[in-house]
Amino acid sequence: MPKVHLLDTVSGNIRSLVNAIERVGFEIEWIKSPDDLATAERVIFPGVGHFGHCMQTLSKAGYIEPLKSFINSGKPFMGICVGLQALFTASEESPSTPGLGIIPGTLKLFDLTTKSVPHIGSFYGLRPHSKYYYVHSYAAPVDDGVMADGWEVATGVYGEEEFVGAIGKGNVFATQFHPEKSGAAGLRVLKAFLNGICLSPLSGARAAEPAEGPRLGGLTRRIIACLDVRTNDQGDLVVTKGDQYDVREESAEGTSRVRNLGKPVELAKRYFEDGADEITFLNITSFRNCPLADLPMLEILRETSKTVFVPLTIGGGIKDVIDPDGTVHPALEVATLYFKSGADKVSIGTDAVTAAEEYYASGESLSGKTAIETISKAYGNQAVVVSVDPKRVYVASPSATSHTTIKTAYPGPQGEGYCWYQCTIKGGREGRDMDVHQLVKAVEAMGAGEILLNCIDKDGSNSGFDLELIDAVKSAICIPVIASSGAGVPEHFVEVFEKTGSDAALGAGMFHRREYTVRQVKKYLAEKELLVRDVEEGEDV
């Protein structure tokens, strides 16, 4: 089996890239020291997170000059995400930290005033009808001078901003997107590079632009499949689904049991093959008495990442953990273990509410010690999702509460015309004196990159998303928002995208029970002229 050398600088989920490379017929050799670059024949340099952290890590380990020498040697080199960004001269993300300087130019932060940042989702890429997964806040603007210097560029447009999606010249090829998270389309890109097949003309990547308006450019509407995972009464890991967060049902014998809707790894593979753009695992048990290294969710991620090539998010238990023997593991260490096992993002729930309470108690000052801050600093804000579990509290008028209210089209039990959304913790079992506006603003300030917006009132109802809640949250923050809770039919997904600014929508029970498939939902969205990532078969991968 031919080999490729991999240079890893603690880039988050490296396991998925390894699995993807092996899937297309190559064996991994790890670069363990700068000297290894002298004997490598082809190199892939992936990266997730902060430009400055990446470059400083390379510099401290002595890789800068050997890496430049390898690139200038003419041997095949591929950069992914921050691996592309590192090729440029500099980045606004860390102005004092120089890049490799292979490509002239400075990376810029996307304009926060016109769209959600970070930019997350599937975009047009090297094939006109294929989509590739992007997750980044900084991008390289398109520069005619760079192209005049012989670089071929595949461009993307996010809102009104055009940026470099992929770039190549001679032996160098780099993508801002993650091929290992782009399904069959991404596997084809990896295979082409590794086999020395030229991917030109790159400039033809925008041959077929969508008819949708300019706000999103070619960004697709993400459909996310969510799996609530817990142990049942027999000790097996199962996917379950709650009704307003209650996951137990009455058996034929009249006893209570955990609702069992399938095995996590099998369901995740089915949803990937069916076209899900992302898979989210919510660990609602958190395996409190299990040593960190033996967490059952780690094995689920390892197995899932072997066959699922779209982003994986894991939620539940992302916090400081104490093993039964008294060993303390900081939240960053917990997240790192999940990333190494196959996760791309971690989702934080109860601890985010606690952190927000401390944030306001300290006069809105950042401690630098919360799970959100430590993880986002190490891996980038796109790696941190905050899962919000609010419920409605009705009031007669805004003056009846100190919390942020909305005027609702759905009056309360006493005819109240206003409501506020109370944040909860411990799986919705305990309400806090904090509204959803306060929470999302606080976690955005701490470095969260995305909000998973649940709604206790809508959970398991199959009555559609809470559009009023989604609008309220979207208007309060700049980071992407995933609509969750209430989806029952494909029409609900169209409704949430057409009537709110939601960046993605999540389904669970309707998919688990096979009432509808992800493919059916995406087909319906396409029929309504909403752009989606097509389900591509992998027969030519």
C-alpha positions as CSV (number, residue, x, y, z in Angstrom):
1,M,0.0,0.0,0.0
2,P,1.5,3.4,-1.0
3,K,2.3,5.8,1.9
4,V,1.7,9.5,2.7
5,H,3.3,11.4,5.5
6,L,1.0,13.3,7.8
7,L,2.1,16.4,9.8
8,D,-0.2,16.9,12.8
9,T,0.0,20.0,15.0
10,V,-2.8,19.0,17.4
11,S,-5.3,19.7,14.7
12,G,-8.5,18.4,16.4
13,N,-10.1,15.5,14.7
14,I,-7.2,13.8,12.9
15,R,-8.7,10.4,13.1
16,S,-11.3,11.1,10.3
17,L,-8.5,12.2,7.9
18,V,-6.6,9.0,8.7
19,N,-9.7,7.0,8.0
20,A,-10.4,8.8,4.8
21,I,-6.8,8.4,3.5
22,E,-6.9,4.7,4.3
23,R,-10.3,4.4,2.6
24,V,-8.8,5.6,-0.7
25,G,-6.0,3.1,-0.5
26,F,-3.0,4.8,1.2
27,E,-1.1,4.1,4.4
28,I,-0.2,6.8,7.0
29,E,3.3,7.6,8.1
30,W,3.4,10.1,10.9
31,I,6.0,12.9,10.8
32,K,7.5,12.8,14.3
33,S,10.4,15.3,13.8
34,P,11.5,17.9,11.3
35,D,14.1,15.4,9.9
36,D,11.3,13.1,8.7
37,L,10.4,15.7,6.0
38,A,13.7,15.1,4.3
39,T,12.7,11.5,3.4
40,A,8.9,12.0,2.9
41,E,7.7,11.6,-0.7
42,R,4.3,13.3,-0.2
43,V,2.9,15.3,2.7
44,I,-0.5,16.3,3.9
45,F,-0.7,19.1,6.5
46,P,-4.2,19.4,8.1
47,G,-5.2,22.0,10.6
48,V,-8.2,23.1,12.6
49,G,-8.3,26.1,14.9
50,H,-6.2,29.2,15.4
51,F,-3.7,30.4,12.8
52,G,-1.3,31.7,15.5
53,H,-1.5,28.5,17.6
54,C,-0.7,26.5,14.5
55,M,2.2,28.5,13.3
56,Q,3.7,28.9,16.8
57,T,3.5,25.1,17.3
58,L,5.4,24.6,14.0
59,S,8.0,27.2,15.0
60,K,8.6,25.8,18.5
61,A,9.1,22.3,17.1
62,G,11.5,23.5,14.4
63,Y,9.3,22.7,11.4
64,I,9.2,26.0,9.6
65,E,12.3,25.9,7.4
66,P,12.2,22.1,6.8
67,L,8.5,22.5,5.7
68,K,9.4,25.3,3.3
69,S,12.2,23.2,1.9
70,F,9.9,20.3,1.3
71,I,7.4,22.5,-0.5
72,N,10.1,24.0,-2.6
73,S,11.5,20.5,-3.4
74,G,8.7,19.8,-5.9
75,K,7.3,16.9,-4.0
76,P,3.5,16.7,-3.6
77,F,2.2,18.8,-0.7
78,M,-1.4,19.3,0.4
79,G,-2.7,21.7,3.1
80,I,-6.2,21.4,4.6
81,C,-8.1,24.3,6.3
82,V,-5.4,26.0,8.5
83,G,-3.0,24.0,6.5
84,L,-4.0,26.2,3.5
85,Q,-4.0,29.3,5.6
86,A,-0.4,28.6,6.8
87,L,0.8,28.9,3.2
88,F,-0.1,32.7,3.2
89,T,2.0,35.5,4.5
90,A,-0.1,36.5,7.5
91,S,-3.6,36.4,9.1
92,E,-5.7,39.0,10.9
93,E,-6.4,36.2,13.5
94,S,-2.8,36.6,14.8
95,P,-1.2,39.7,13.2
96,S,2.1,39.2,15.0
97,T,2.6,35.6,13.8
98,P,4.0,35.2,10.3
99,G,2.8,32.4,7.9
100,L,5.0,30.3,5.7
101,G,4.9,33.0,3.0
102,I,4.6,30.6,0.1
103,I,1.6,32.6,-1.2
104,P,1.4,36.4,-0.8
105,G,-1.6,37.7,1.0
106,T,-3.2,38.2,4.4
107,L,-6.3,36.2,5.6
108,K,-9.2,38.4,6.7
109,L,-12.1,37.9,9.1
110,F,-15.5,37.5,7.4
111,D,-17.8,40.5,7.8
112,L,-19.9,39.8,10.9
113,T,-22.6,42.3,10.1
114,T,-24.1,40.5,7.1
115,K,-23.9,36.8,7.9
116,S,-23.2,34.2,10.5
117,V,-19.5,33.7,11.4
118,P,-17.9,31.2,11.5
119,H,-18.9,30.1,8.0
120,I,-20.1,26.5,8.5
121,G,-21.5,24.3,5.8
122,S,-21.2,22.7,2.4
123,F,-20.2,25.0,-0.5
124,Y,-19.5,24.7,-4.2
125,G,-16.1,23.4,-4.9
126,L,-14.0,21.6,-7.5
127,R,-16.8,19.9,-9.3
128,P,-19.6,22.3,-10.3
129,H,-22.3,20.2,-8.7
130,S,-20.3,18.8,-5.7
131,K,-20.3,20.4,-2.3
132,Y,-17.5,20.5,0.2
133,Y,-17.5,21.2,3.9
134,Y,-16.1,24.5,5.2
135,V,-15.8,25.6,8.8
136,H,-13.8,28.9,9.2
137,S,-14.0,32.5,10.3
138,Y,-11.0,33.8,8.4
139,A,-10.4,33.4,4.6
140,A,-8.0,34.5,1.9
141,P,-9.5,37.1,-0.3
142,V,-9.2,36.5,-4.0
143,D,-6.2,38.4,-5.4
144,D,-5.7,38.8,-9.1
145,G,-2.0,39.2,-8.5
146,V,-1.8,35.7,-7.0
147,M,-3.5,34.2,-10.0
148,A,-1.2,36.1,-12.3
149,D,1.7,34.4,-10.5
150,G,0.5,31.0,-11.8
151,W,-1.7,29.9,-8.9
152,E,-5.0,28.3,-9.9
153,V,-7.8,29.3,-7.6
154,A,-11.2,27.8,-6.9
155,T,-13.3,30.6,-5.4
156,G,-16.3,30.6,-3.1
157,V,-18.6,33.4,-2.3
158,Y,-20.0,33.8,1.2
159,G,-22.6,36.6,1.3
160,E,-20.8,39.4,-0.6
161,E,-17.3,38.2,0.0
162,E,-15.3,36.1,-2.5
163,F,-12.6,33.9,-1.0
164,V,-10.1,31.2,-1.9
165,G,-11.7,27.8,-1.5
166,A,-8.8,25.8,-3.0
167,I,-5.5,26.8,-4.6
168,G,-2.9,24.9,-6.5
169,K,0.4,25.5,-8.3
170,G,2.9,22.8,-9.4
171,N,3.3,20.3,-6.5
172,V,1.2,22.4,-4.0
173,F,-2.5,21.9,-3.5
174,A,-4.5,23.2,-0.6
175,T,-8.2,23.4,0.4
176,Q,-10.0,25.7,2.8
177,F,-12.6,22.9,3.0
178,H,-12.2,19.6,4.7
179,P,-12.3,16.8,2.1
180,E,-12.4,14.1,4.9
181,K,-15.8,15.7,6.0
182,S,-17.2,16.1,2.5
183,G,-18.5,12.6,1.8
184,A,-17.8,11.0,-1.5
185,A,-16.9,14.3,-3.1
186,G,-14.1,14.9,-0.6
187,L,-12.8,11.4,-0.8
188,R,-12.4,11.9,-4.6
189,V,-10.3,15.0,-3.9
190,L,-8.0,13.2,-1.5
191,K,-7.6,10.3,-3.9
192,A,-6.8,12.6,-6.9
193,F,-4.1,14.4,-4.9
194,L,-2.5,11.2,-3.6
195,N,-2.5,9.6,-7.1
196,G,-1.1,12.8,-8.7
197,I,-4.1,13.5,-10.8
198,C,-4.3,17.2,-11.6
199,L,-7.4,18.9,-10.3
200,S,-7.5,21.6,-12.9
201,P,-8.9,23.9,-14.1
202,L,-9.7,25.0,-10.5
203,S,-11.1,28.2,-11.8
204,G,-14.0,26.3,-13.3
205,A,-15.4,25.6,-9.8
206,R,-18.2,28.2,-10.1
207,A,-19.5,27.1,-13.4
208,A,-22.9,26.4,-11.9
209,E,-24.0,29.0,-9.3
210,P,-27.3,28.6,-7.3
211,A,-30.3,30.7,-8.0
212,E,-30.7,31.6,-4.3
213,G,-30.2,35.2,-3.3
214,P,-26.8,36.7,-2.4
215,R,-27.0,36.4,1.4
216,L,-25.7,32.9,1.5
217,G,-23.9,32.6,-1.9
218,G,-23.6,28.9,-2.6
219,L,-23.9,27.8,1.0
220,T,-26.3,24.8,1.4
221,R,-29.0,24.3,4.0
222,R,-27.5,21.9,6.5
223,I,-29.7,19.0,7.7
224,I,-28.3,17.4,10.9
225,A,-29.3,14.0,12.3
226,C,-29.2,13.9,16.1
227,L,-28.8,10.7,18.2
228,D,-29.5,10.9,21.9
229,V,-27.4,8.1,23.4
230,R,-27.7,6.5,26.8
231,T,-27.6,3.2,28.5
232,N,-30.8,1.3,28.8
233,D,-31.9,-0.8,31.8
234,Q,-29.8,-3.7,30.5
235,G,-26.7,-1.7,30.3
236,D,-26.6,-1.5,26.5
237,L,-25.9,1.8,24.6
238,V,-29.0,2.7,22.6
239,V,-30.4,5.7,20.7
240,T,-33.5,7.0,22.4
241,K,-35.8,10.0,22.0
242,G,-37.7,12.0,24.6
243,D,-41.1,13.6,24.8
244,Q,-40.3,16.9,26.5
245,Y,-37.0,15.3,27.5
246,D,-38.6,12.2,29.1
247,V,-37.0,9.1,27.4
248,R,-38.9,6.4,29.2
249,E,-42.0,4.6,28.0
250,E,-44.3,2.0,29.4
251,S,-43.7,-1.6,28.3
252,A,-46.3,-4.2,27.4
253,E,-45.9,-5.5,31.0
254,G,-46.7,-2.1,32.4
255,T,-43.2,-1.3,33.6
256,S,-41.1,1.7,32.7
257,R,-38.2,1.3,30.3
258,V,-35.8,3.4,28.2
259,R,-37.2,4.0,24.7
260,N,-34.8,2.1,22.3
261,L,-34.7,3.3,18.7
262,G,-31.5,1.5,17.6
263,K,-27.7,1.2,17.8
264,P,-25.7,4.4,17.6
265,V,-23.0,3.4,15.1
266,E,-25.5,1.7,12.7
267,L,-27.9,4.6,12.7
268,A,-25.1,7.1,12.1
269,K,-23.9,5.2,9.1
270,R,-27.4,5.0,7.8
271,Y,-27.9,8.7,8.1
272,F,-24.6,9.5,6.4
273,E,-25.5,7.3,3.5
274,D,-28.9,8.9,3.3
275,G,-27.3,12.4,3.0
276,A,-27.1,13.9,6.5
277,D,-24.8,16.9,6.4
278,E,-23.7,16.3,10.0
279,I,-24.2,13.8,12.8
280,T,-24.7,14.8,16.4
281,F,-24.4,12.4,19.4
282,L,-25.8,13.7,22.6
283,N,-24.7,11.6,25.5
284,I,-27.5,11.9,28.0
285,T,-26.0,9.5,30.4
286,S,-22.5,11.0,30.7
287,F,-21.2,7.7,32.2
288,R,-20.4,9.4,35.5
289,N,-18.7,6.4,37.1
290,C,-16.5,5.5,34.1
291,P,-12.8,6.4,33.9
292,L,-12.2,9.0,31.2
293,A,-10.2,6.7,28.9
294,D,-12.8,4.0,29.0
295,L,-15.8,6.2,28.1
296,P,-18.2,4.2,25.9
297,M,-18.8,7.2,23.7
298,L,-15.1,7.2,22.6
299,E,-15.5,3.8,21.0
300,I,-18.7,4.9,19.3
301,L,-16.8,7.8,17.8
302,R,-13.9,5.7,16.7
303,E,-16.2,3.2,15.0
304,T,-18.5,5.8,13.5
305,S,-15.6,7.8,12.0
306,K,-14.4,4.7,10.0
307,T,-17.5,4.9,7.7
308,V,-19.0,8.4,8.3
309,F,-17.3,11.2,6.4
310,V,-19.3,14.2,7.5
311,P,-18.8,16.3,10.7
312,L,-19.5,14.6,14.0
313,T,-20.5,16.5,17.2
314,I,-20.5,15.0,20.7
315,G,-22.3,16.5,23.6
316,G,-22.7,15.6,27.2
317,G,-19.9,15.3,29.8
318,I,-17.7,18.0,28.2
319,K,-16.5,19.4,31.5
320,D,-13.9,18.9,34.2
321,V,-14.1,15.2,35.1
322,I,-13.0,13.3,38.2
323,D,-12.3,9.6,37.7
324,P,-13.4,7.1,40.4
325,D,-9.7,7.0,41.6
326,G,-9.7,10.8,42.1
327,T,-7.8,11.8,39.0
328,V,-9.0,15.2,37.7
329,H,-9.2,15.8,34.0
330,P,-9.8,19.4,32.8
331,A,-12.5,20.0,30.2
332,L,-9.9,20.7,27.5
333,E,-8.4,17.2,28.1
334,V,-11.8,15.7,27.9
335,A,-12.5,17.5,24.6
336,T,-9.0,16.5,23.2
337,L,-9.8,12.9,23.8
338,Y,-13.1,13.2,22.0
339,F,-11.4,15.0,19.1
340,K,-8.7,12.3,18.8
341,S,-11.5,9.6,18.8
342,G,-13.3,11.2,15.8
343,A,-15.3,14.2,17.0
344,D,-15.1,17.5,15.1
345,K,-17.1,19.6,17.5
346,V,-18.0,19.3,21.2
347,S,-21.3,20.5,22.6
348,I,-21.5,22.0,26.1
349,G,-24.8,22.4,27.9
350,T,-25.2,22.8,31.7
351,D,-21.7,24.0,32.2
352,A,-22.3,26.8,29.6
353,V,-25.2,28.1,31.8
354,T,-23.0,28.0,34.9
355,A,-20.2,29.8,33.1
356,A,-22.7,32.5,31.8
357,E,-23.9,33.1,35.4
358,E,-20.3,33.6,36.5
359,Y,-19.7,35.9,33.5
360,Y,-22.5,38.2,34.5
361,A,-21.6,38.0,38.2
362,S,-18.1,39.2,37.4
363,G,-19.3,42.2,35.4
364,E,-19.1,40.5,32.0
365,S,-15.4,39.8,32.4
366,L,-13.8,36.6,30.9
367,S,-12.0,34.3,33.3
368,G,-10.1,32.4,30.6
369,K,-10.8,29.2,32.6
370,T,-14.2,28.0,31.4
371,A,-14.5,25.0,29.1
372,I,-15.7,27.2,26.3
373,E,-12.7,29.5,26.5
374,T,-10.0,26.8,26.9
375,I,-11.3,24.6,24.2
376,S,-12.0,27.4,21.7
377,K,-8.5,28.9,22.3
378,A,-6.9,25.5,21.5
379,Y,-9.1,24.3,18.7
380,G,-10.9,27.4,17.4
381,N,-14.4,28.6,18.1
382,Q,-15.9,26.4,15.3
383,A,-15.1,23.4,17.5
384,V,-17.3,24.5,20.4
385,V,-21.1,24.3,20.2
386,V,-23.4,25.4,23.1
387,S,-26.5,23.4,23.5
388,V,-29.3,25.5,24.9
389,D,-32.4,24.0,26.6
390,P,-34.9,26.8,27.1
391,K,-38.6,26.7,27.9
392,R,-41.3,29.4,27.7
393,V,-42.4,31.5,30.7
394,Y,-45.5,33.5,29.9
395,V,-46.1,37.0,31.3
396,A,-48.8,39.6,30.8
397,S,-46.4,42.3,29.8
398,P,-42.7,43.0,29.4
399,S,-42.8,45.0,32.6
400,A,-43.7,41.9,34.5
401,T,-40.1,40.5,34.3
402,S,-36.6,41.8,34.1
403,H,-35.9,39.3,31.3
404,T,-35.9,39.9,27.6
405,T,-39.4,39.1,26.3
406,I,-41.0,38.7,22.9
407,K,-44.6,39.3,21.8
408,T,-45.9,35.9,20.9
409,A,-48.6,34.8,18.4
410,Y,-49.4,31.9,20.8
411,P,-50.8,33.2,24.0
412,G,-50.2,31.5,27.3
413,P,-52.8,29.6,29.4
414,Q,-54.2,32.8,30.9
415,G,-54.1,34.6,27.7
416,E,-50.7,36.2,28.3
417,G,-49.4,37.9,25.1
418,Y,-45.7,37.9,26.0
419,C,-43.1,35.3,27.0
420,W,-39.4,34.9,27.8
421,Y,-37.3,31.8,27.4
422,Q,-35.9,30.5,30.6
423,C,-32.6,28.6,30.5
424,T,-32.5,25.2,32.1
425,I,-29.7,22.8,33.2
426,K,-29.5,19.1,34.0
427,G,-31.4,18.0,30.9
428,G,-34.2,20.5,31.4
429,R,-34.9,19.4,35.0
430,E,-33.8,22.6,36.7
431,G,-34.7,26.2,35.6
432,R,-32.3,29.1,36.2
433,D,-32.8,32.9,36.6
434,M,-31.4,33.5,33.1
435,D,-33.0,34.1,29.8
436,V,-31.8,32.7,26.4
437,H,-30.6,36.2,25.2
438,Q,-28.3,36.4,28.2
439,L,-26.9,33.0,27.7
440,V,-26.2,33.2,24.0
441,K,-24.6,36.6,24.3
442,A,-22.3,35.4,27.1
443,V,-21.2,32.2,25.4
444,E,-20.5,34.1,22.1
445,A,-18.3,36.4,24.1
446,M,-16.5,33.4,25.6
447,G,-15.7,31.9,22.2
448,A,-18.5,29.5,21.3
449,G,-18.8,29.1,17.5
450,E,-22.4,27.7,17.2
451,I,-25.6,27.4,19.1
452,L,-27.7,24.2,19.1
453,L,-31.1,25.7,19.9
454,N,-33.4,23.2,21.5
455,C,-36.9,24.0,22.9
456,I,-38.3,21.9,25.8
457,D,-41.9,22.9,24.9
458,K,-41.4,21.6,21.3
459,D,-39.4,18.4,22.1
460,G,-41.1,15.3,20.7
461,S,-44.1,17.3,19.6
462,N,-43.6,16.9,15.8
463,S,-45.4,20.2,15.5
464,G,-42.6,22.2,13.9
465,F,-39.8,24.4,15.2
466,D,-40.3,27.3,17.6
467,L,-39.8,30.0,15.0
468,E,-40.2,32.8,17.5
469,L,-37.4,31.5,19.6
470,I,-35.1,31.0,16.6
471,D,-35.7,34.5,15.4
472,A,-35.1,36.0,18.8
473,V,-31.8,34.2,19.2
474,K,-30.6,34.9,15.6
475,S,-31.2,38.6,16.1
476,A,-29.1,38.6,19.3
477,I,-25.8,37.0,18.0
478,C,-23.5,36.7,15.0
479,I,-22.6,33.0,15.3
480,P,-24.5,30.2,13.5
481,V,-27.7,28.8,15.0
482,I,-29.0,25.2,14.6
483,A,-32.8,24.9,14.9
484,S,-33.7,21.9,17.0
485,S,-36.8,20.3,18.6
486,G,-40.2,19.8,17.0
487,A,-39.5,18.6,13.4
488,G,-42.0,16.0,12.3
489,V,-42.4,16.4,8.5
490,P,-40.2,17.8,5.6
491,E,-42.4,20.9,5.5
492,H,-41.1,21.9,8.9
493,F,-37.5,22.2,7.5
494,V,-38.7,24.4,4.6
495,E,-40.6,26.6,7.1
496,V,-37.6,27.1,9.4
497,F,-35.3,28.1,6.5
498,E,-37.8,30.3,4.8
499,K,-39.2,32.1,7.9
500,T,-36.1,32.4,10.0
501,G,-32.4,33.0,9.6
502,S,-31.5,29.5,10.9
503,D,-28.2,28.3,9.6
504,A,-29.1,24.6,10.0
505,A,-31.9,22.4,11.1
506,L,-31.8,19.2,13.2
507,G,-34.1,16.1,13.1
508,A,-34.2,13.1,15.4
509,G,-37.3,11.1,16.1
510,M,-38.8,11.4,12.6
511,F,-35.6,9.9,11.2
512,H,-35.2,7.2,13.9
513,R,-38.8,6.0,13.4
514,R,-38.3,6.1,9.6
515,E,-41.4,8.2,9.2
516,Y,-39.2,10.3,6.8
517,T,-35.6,9.9,5.7
518,V,-33.0,12.6,5.4
519,R,-33.0,12.0,1.7
520,Q,-36.7,12.8,1.5
521,V,-36.3,16.0,3.5
522,K,-33.5,17.2,1.2
523,K,-35.5,16.2,-1.9
524,Y,-38.4,18.3,-0.6
525,L,-36.1,21.3,0.1
526,A,-34.7,21.1,-3.4
527,E,-38.2,21.0,-4.8
528,K,-38.8,24.3,-2.9
529,E,-35.7,25.7,-4.6
530,L,-33.6,25.6,-1.4
531,L,-30.0,24.6,-2.0
532,V,-28.8,21.3,-0.5
533,R,-25.8,19.1,-0.6
534,D,-26.8,16.3,-3.0
535,V,-26.3,12.7,-1.9
536,E,-23.3,11.6,-4.0
537,E,-22.6,7.9,-4.4
538,G,-19.1,6.8,-3.9
539,E,-18.7,4.3,-6.7
540,D,-15.8,6.2,-8.3
541,V,-14.0,7.0,-5.1
